Amino acid sequence: MEKKEYRLEDSLGYKLFQASRLMTNRLNRHFKENGFSLTHEQWQILSRLYEKDGQTQHALAILNERDEPSVSRLIDNLIKRDLVERRAHPNDRRINLIYLTEHGQQLKQSYTMLAKQTIAEASFEVDAEEFAICLKVLDQVRANLK
């Protein structure tokens, strides 16, 4: 890679942060405009439960790369909105499993559509092959920093 003078606005970290912030804001706005009291952080939890319902809080924390106390708060808020519920593990009462409620399951299509809309807006006029490469590079950056 060619050495050149460091400029914050040209740095990977700055561009990633700004793009992430803009994506988050856009997704949150789509949820709000459609009457959903949901944040992108809560969406991440729901999305993991749409992939596999009945996960432990610990598993959700690992999948979303968050600490357990913050995941617990997110789950508490989702419970208040009747989107998920905690159930005791059948073999270990100390562990709770997180399940979607019927209401949470019914909203899957709407929530997913808004997430896909946000991605489509963010990737508008980006070549599909270049976009796939971008995602692959971001996966490598994440792996390098773990």
C-alpha positions in Angstrom: 0.0 0.0 0.0 1.3 3.4 -1.0 2.4 5.6 1.9 0.8 9.0 2.0 0.0 11.6 4.6 -2.6 10.6 7.2 -5.9 12.3 6.8 -8.7 11.3 9.2 -11.4 11.6 6.6 -9.5 9.1 4.4 -8.9 6.5 7.2 -10.7 3.2 7.3 -11.9 3.7 10.9 -13.4 7.0 10.1 -15.2 5.8 7.0 -16.5 2.7 8.8 -17.7 4.7 11.7 -19.5 7.3 9.6 -21.0 4.6 7.3 -22.2 2.6 10.3 -23.7 5.7 12.0 -25.5 6.7 8.8 -26.9 3.1 8.4 -28.0 3.0 12.0 -29.7 6.3 11.7 -31.5 5.4 8.5 -32.7 2.0 9.9 -33.9 3.7 13.1 -35.7 6.3 11.0 -37.4 3.6 8.8 -38.6 1.8 11.9 -40.0 5.1 13.4 -41.6 6.2 10.2 -43.4 2.9 10.0 -44.7 3.1 13.5 -42.3 0.6 15.1 -40.8 1.4 18.4 -37.6 -0.5 17.7 -33.9 0.4 17.6 -31.2 -1.2 15.4 -29.7 -2.8 18.5 -33.1 -4.5 19.3 -33.4 -5.4 15.6 -30.0 -7.3 15.9 -31.4 -9.4 18.8 -34.7 -10.1 16.9 -32.8 -10.9 13.7 -30.7 -13.6 15.5 -33.9 -15.0 17.0 -35.5 -15.1 13.5 -32.5 -17.2 12.4 -32.9 -19.5 15.4 -35.5 -19.0 18.1 -34.9 -20.1 21.7 -31.3 -19.0 22.3 -29.6 -18.2 25.6 -28.8 -14.6 26.4 -25.1 -15.6 26.4 -25.4 -17.0 22.9 -27.1 -13.8 21.7 -24.4 -11.7 23.3 -21.7 -13.6 21.5 -23.5 -13.5 18.1 -24.1 -9.8 18.4 -20.6 -9.1 19.8 -22.0 -7.4 22.9 -21.6 -7.8 26.6 -24.3 -9.7 28.5 -25.6 -6.8 30.6 -26.4 -4.7 27.5 -28.1 -7.7 25.8 -30.1 -8.2 29.0 -31.3 -4.6 28.8 -32.2 -5.0 25.1 -34.1 -8.2 25.9 -36.0 -6.4 28.8 -37.1 -3.7 26.4 -38.2 -6.3 23.8 -40.2 -8.1 26.5 -41.9 -4.8 27.3 -42.9 -4.5 23.7 -44.2 -8.1 23.7 -41.7 -9.1 21.1 -39.8 -11.8 23.0 -40.1 -13.7 26.3 -37.8 -15.5 28.7 -38.4 -19.1 29.4 -36.6 -21.3 31.9 -34.2 -23.9 30.3 -35.8 -27.3 30.5 -32.7 -28.9 32.1 -31.2 -26.0 34.0 -33.4 -23.5 35.7 -30.6 -21.1 36.1 -30.5 -20.5 32.4 -33.2 -18.6 30.5 -34.0 -19.1 26.8 -35.2 -16.2 24.8 -38.1 -16.9 22.4 -40.0 -14.7 20.0 -43.6 -14.1 21.0 -46.4 -14.5 18.5 -46.4 -10.7 18.1 -42.7 -10.7 17.5 -43.0 -13.5 14.9 -45.8 -11.6 13.1 -43.5 -8.5 12.6 -40.7 -10.4 11.1 -41.6 -9.6 7.5 -42.1 -5.9 8.2 -38.9 -5.5 10.1 -36.9 -7.5 7.6 -38.3 -5.5 4.7 -37.2 -2.2 6.4 -33.7 -3.7 7.0 -33.4 -4.8 3.4 -34.7 -1.3 2.2 -31.9 0.3 4.3 -29.3 -2.0 2.7 -30.6 -1.2 -0.8 -30.5 2.5 -0.1 -26.9 2.2 1.2 -25.7 0.1 -1.7 -27.6 2.1 -4.4 -25.6 2.3 -7.7 -22.8 0.1 -6.2 -21.8 -2.7 -8.5 -23.0 -6.1 -7.1 -19.5 -7.6 -7.5 -17.8 -4.7 -5.8 -20.4 -4.8 -3.0 -19.6 -8.5 -2.4 -15.9 -7.7 -2.4 -16.6 -4.9 0.1 -18.4 -7.3 2.5 -15.6 -9.8 2.1 -13.0 -7.2 3.0 -15.0 -6.0 6.0 -15.2 -9.6 7.2 -11.4 -9.8 6.9 -10.9 -6.5 8.8 -13.1 -7.8 11.6 -11.2 -11.0 11.7 -7.9 -9.2 11.8 -9.0 -7.1 14.8 -10.6 -9.8 16.9 
